[in-house]
Amino acid sequence: MIGVGIGGWTFEPWRDSFYPAGLAQKRELEYASSKLTSIEVNGTYYGSQKPESFRKWAEETPDDFVFALKGPRFATNRRVLAEAGESIDRFFASGVTELGTKLGPINWQFMATKKFDAEDFEGFLKLLPKSVDGRTIRHAVEVRHPSFQTPDFIALARRHGVAVVVADSDDFPQIADPTADFVYARLQNASQEEKIGYPEAALDDWRRRAEEWAEGGVPSDLPLLAETPASGKKRDVFLYMINGFKPKAPFAAMALIERLKAD
C-alpha cells in the first residue's frame, strides 16, 4: 500500500477549512479518514493512551485505513538508549495492538541533539520487539543530527530491518536510503504561499518517488549514503504531511492521493 496522511486529526484551523462547518469534533477522525489513507498519531509521543482509545479509533475508520504511532519520548530522549526497555515495554502494553490490522509503523523520533553512536543506537534497536500479541511490528527511526549521515548507520538499520524516516525539511538532514521492507517519509516543507501547501511539481515528484519505492526501486533524485541496488521486492510506503504550514497539510495530502489514484 501507499498510505498518505497528516499528523493527528485535532487542529483548530482545520475546523475553518478542512472539516465541514458544523461538524462535531467527535466525528473529525471519521471525516479525516474518509479523505486520507493514513494518520500519524503524535499523542503517543507525549503520553500513554488507553486500550479503549485504540479500539475506538479502529472502529471509526475504514477497513483499509492505517495508523502510524509515534513512540514515547521517554524511550528516545535519554542519554543511554539501551536503558529504554521499560518505556518501550510500557508503550506496547498500553493496548496499541487493539488497532488490529490498522496498526502501522512505529516512528521513534530522536531529538536533533542526539548524535550517532553505533553501540548506543544498536542497544536501542535490540529492544524493539518484532511482534506483540502475535502481530508483526514495524519500526522506523527519525534521526535529526548530521552525524547519522554515514554508511555505518545505514548498515545498522538494515541489519535490524528498521526504516530510516525520510525528511523533506530545511531543518534536518535527509537520509533517503531504504533500509526495511517499507518506506516512511515526513514532508515538512508546506508553505502558506502555496494554494495546497506544496507546489504542483513537488507533489508530482513525491508521487513518482512513492511509486518507485513501492515497486522496490530507489528514486534517482534522492542522494544515498550507501550502495542501494533496486530490490525488486514491493514495499509499503507511508508519507505524512507534517508541520511546515500545518493548516494546508490535509490539502497537500489529498492532492497527493489524487495523483496516486490517477495512475
C-alpha positions, 0 to 999 in steps of 0.5 A, a space after each residue: 500500500 501507499 498510505 498518505 496522511 497528516 499528523 493527528 486529526 485535532 487542529 483548530 484551523 482545520 475546523 475553518 477549512 478542512 472539516 465541514 462547518 458544523 461538524 462535531 469534533 467527535 466525528 473529525 477522525 471519521 471525516 479525516 479518514 474518509 479523505 486520507 489513507 493514513 494518520 500519524 498519531 503524535 499523542 503517543 509521543 507525549 503520553 500513554 493512551 488507553 486500550 479503549 482509545 485504540 479500539 475506538 479509533 479502529 472502529 471509526 475508520 475504514 477497513 483499509 485505513 492505517 495508523 502510524 504511532 509515534 513512540 514515547 519520548 521517554 524511550 528516545 530522549 535519554 542519554 543511554 538508549 539501551 536503558 529504554 526497555 521499560 518505556 518501550 515495554 510500557 508503550 506496547 502494553 498500553 493496548 496499541 495492538 487493539 488497532 488490529 490490522 490498522 496498526 502501522 509503523 512505529 516512528 521513534 523520533 530522536 531529538 536533533 541533539 542526539 548524535 550517532 553512536 553505533 553501540 548506543 543506537 544498536 542497544 536501542 534497536 535490540 529492544 524493539 520487539 518484532 511482534 506483540 500479541 502475535 502481530 508483526 511490528 514495524 519500526 522506523 527511526 527519525 534521526 535529526 543530527 548530521 552525524 547519522 549521515 554515514 554508511 555505518 548507520 545505514 548498515 545498522 538499520 538494515 541489519 535490524 530491518 528498521 526504516 530510516 524516516 525520510 525528511 523533506 525539511 530545511 531543518 534536518 538532514 535527509 537520509 533517503 536510503 531504504 533500509 526495511 521492507 517499507 518506506 516512511 517519509 515526513 514532508 515538512 516543507 508546506 508553505 502558506 504561499 502555496 494554494 495546497 501547501 506544496 507546489 504542483 511539481 513537488 507533489 508530482 515528484 513525491 508521487 513518482 518517488 512513492 511509486 518507485 519505492 513501492 515497486 522496490 526501486 530507489 528514486 534517482 533524485 534522492 542522494 544515498 549514503 550507501 550502495 542501494 541496488 533496486 530490490 525488486 521486492 514491493 514495499 509499503 510506503 507511508 508519507 505524512 504531511 507534517 508541520 511546515 504550514 500545518 493548516 494546508 497539510 490535509 490539502 497537500 495530502 489529498 492532492 497527493 492521493 489524487 495523483 496516486 489514484 490517477 495512475 
